[in-house]
Amino acid sequence: MPTIRRPVITRYFNQEGEQWANTINELKPLVRLVNASTGEYSLQLREDYLDIYYQGNAIAKVQPNKNGTYSVSIHRKFISNKLLERLDQYSEIKHVTKNESAKGYFRFRIKARDFKAFFQRSHVNSIISKIRAVHNGEEITMEQVIITDNPPDRDFIIIDRQVADHSNWSRIDLLAIKRDSTNEFHFVVIELKLGRNAELRGKAGKQVSDYVTHIKQNMADYIKCYQRNYCQKKQLGLFDDEMPDNISINADIDSVEGIVVACGYSQIASENITSLHKAIEKNRWNIEVHQMRPMKLS
C-alpha cells in the first residue's frame, strides 16, 4: 500500500460538509469576541484547533471533539482560583485544586451551547489581566501591535503568526499575503526585532532568508495550507463581506518576499540596520529592512 505523504504544514480544520457547517455555527461566540475587540485579540487556525491571542499570548486553545464537545486549554498562570471555580460550572471536567493542571494548563470540556457563557466578558477580562501582569516580552507584544495596525484588506493580510511546520520548528514571527500585479497573492515573511537586539546586525537577515528558502522548497504545501486557511477564516466571519470568499496564491517561488522590521530605539536601530544592510549585500539575501520610527513630540 503506497505511503500517503504528510503535508509540511496544515493550519486549518480537516472538516467538510455538515461537520464544518456545525463548527462554523458553534464558533460564532468566539468569532464575535475577536471581531468586537477592535484588533486586540486575534484568532489563528492551527491543525484541527484554534488559538485565541491577546498581546501575543494565547488566551485559550480550542479543539473540537468527535462527541460534539470542545476541549479548551488555558495556561494556569492566567487563571485565578475564583475564575477556575466559575469556569468549572460549564465544564464536564472538574478541577478540585489548582495543582491538578497538566503541563501547566487547565483543561476543560464544554458543550458548544456554553461557549458564550464560558467566554463571557468578565471571564476573558480576568484572563487578560493576568496576561498583562506576566509581560512575555516587547517583541511578542509588538507582533500584536502590527497585526492590530494592519487589519485585513483586499491587498494585504497578515494571515498567521508564530508559524512552524512539520519539517522546520523555528518560528516565523508573522506571515502575510500581499496582492501582486497578477491579481494573485504572494507570501511575505516578516521577522520582528527590537532596535537594540544584536541579532538585527546580521542574524535576523539569515533567519528571514532561511524562512523564505524553506517556503520556496515547500511551495505547494504552503499554498494549499493558506488558501484553505483564508477560506475557512472567511467562512467563520473573521474577514468582512467585501473580502473575496477564496484567494489564489502565486506559485512562482521568486514571488516570496522577506522583511526584517526593526522596532524602536532609533539611534541604536539605525546603527544595527546599517550592519544588516552590509550583511544583506555581502550574502546577497533578497530581503528588505523596515524601521518603525517613533513619533517626535515638539
MOTADA-V380461 format. One record per helix or strand of 2 or more residues. SS is the DSSP state (H for helix, E for strand). FROM is the first residue (numbers start at 1). TO is the last residue. If there is no record, write none. Layout:
BEGIN
ss = {SS/SS}
from = {FROM/FROM}
to = {TO/TO}
END
This chain:
BEGIN
ss = {H/H/E/E/E/E/H/H/H/E/H/H/H/E/E/E/H/H/H/H/E/H/E}
from = {17/28/41/50/57/69/76/81/98/105/112/121/138/156/172/185/198/203/219/253/257/266/288}
to = {26/35/45/54/64/75/78/88/100/111/118/134/149/163/179/194/201/217/236/255/263/283/292}
END
